[in-house]
Amino acid sequence: MKIVGVSACITGVAHTYMAQEAIEQECKKRGFEVKVETQGGLGIENELTEDEVNEADAVLLAVAIGIEGQERFEEKEDEGRVLIVNPADVIHNPAEIIDKLVALVK
């Protein structure tokens, strides 16, 4: 399974990167391919390409603010393959959030 995501919190510091790490660790445990873009205090890092988004089975947006480039995910949203959660939720319950994301694909 291929998952892409974006993490962004209000201040753009701690929770942005903690959410990224939680998503990546949980996906790697399950053998999933994963790439998480961060939109934080340092700007956009690890930016997702159009191909990466198109090839993804699902998209996880761990965001507490509006993000740049959200229109990239419109097709996946139309397919019901986008999950939007608060960054704190994925930090505290990464397995539960990834389970919900997997359920969107099945």
C-alpha positions in Angstrom: 0.0 0.0 0.0 1.2 3.5 -0.8 0.3 6.4 1.5 1.1 10.0 1.1 0.3 12.7 3.6 0.8 16.2 4.8 1.3 17.3 8.4 0.9 20.9 9.6 0.1 22.3 13.0 -0.8 25.8 14.1 2.7 26.9 15.1 4.4 24.8 12.5 6.9 23.3 14.8 6.6 20.3 17.2 3.3 18.7 16.3 4.0 19.0 12.5 7.2 16.9 12.8 5.9 14.6 15.5 2.9 13.7 13.4 5.1 13.1 10.4 7.3 10.7 12.4 4.2 8.8 13.9 2.7 8.3 10.4 6.0 7.1 8.9 6.8 4.7 11.8 3.3 3.1 11.8 3.4 2.7 8.0 6.9 1.2 8.0 5.8 -1.3 10.7 3.1 -2.4 8.3 5.4 -2.6 5.3 3.6 0.3 3.5 5.3 2.8 1.3 4.9 6.3 2.8 5.9 9.9 2.2 4.8 12.8 4.4 5.2 16.4 3.4 5.5 18.9 6.2 4.2 22.4 6.1 5.8 24.1 9.1 7.9 26.9 10.4 10.6 26.1 7.8 8.1 26.1 4.9 7.3 23.1 2.8 9.7 20.2 3.2 9.7 16.8 1.6 7.2 18.1 -1.0 5.0 15.5 -2.6 5.1 15.3 -6.4 2.1 15.0 -8.6 3.1 11.4 -9.5 3.4 10.5 -5.8 -0.1 11.8 -5.1 -1.5 10.1 -8.2 0.1 6.7 -7.4 -1.0 6.8 -3.7 -3.7 4.4 -2.5 -4.7 6.9 0.2 -3.9 10.3 1.5 -3.6 11.3 5.2 -3.9 15.0 6.1 -2.8 15.5 9.7 -3.5 19.2 9.7 -4.8 21.8 12.1 -4.6 24.7 9.6 -5.2 25.2 6.0 -2.4 23.9 3.8 -0.9 25.0 0.6 -1.7 22.8 -2.4 -4.8 21.0 -1.0 -6.3 21.0 -4.5 -3.7 18.3 -5.3 -5.8 15.8 -3.4 -9.2 16.6 -5.0 -9.3 13.5 -7.1 -8.5 11.3 -4.1 -11.1 13.1 -2.1 -13.7 12.4 -4.8 -12.7 8.7 -4.6 -13.2 8.8 -0.8 -9.5 8.1 -0.2 -8.6 11.1 2.0 -8.6 11.1 5.7 -8.3 14.4 7.6 -7.3 14.3 11.2 -5.8 16.6 13.8 -2.0 16.1 14.2 -2.4 15.3 17.9 -4.7 12.4 17.0 -2.1 10.7 14.8 0.6 11.4 17.4 -1.4 9.7 20.2 -3.1 6.9 18.2 -1.1 6.2 15.0 -2.3 2.6 14.6 -6.0 3.6 14.9 -5.6 6.4 12.4 -3.8 4.2 9.8 -6.5 1.5 10.4 -9.1 4.1 9.4 -7.0 5.1 6.3 -6.7 1.5 5.3 -10.5 1.0 5.6 -11.0 3.8 3.0 -9.2 1.7 0.4 -11.0 -1.6 1.0 
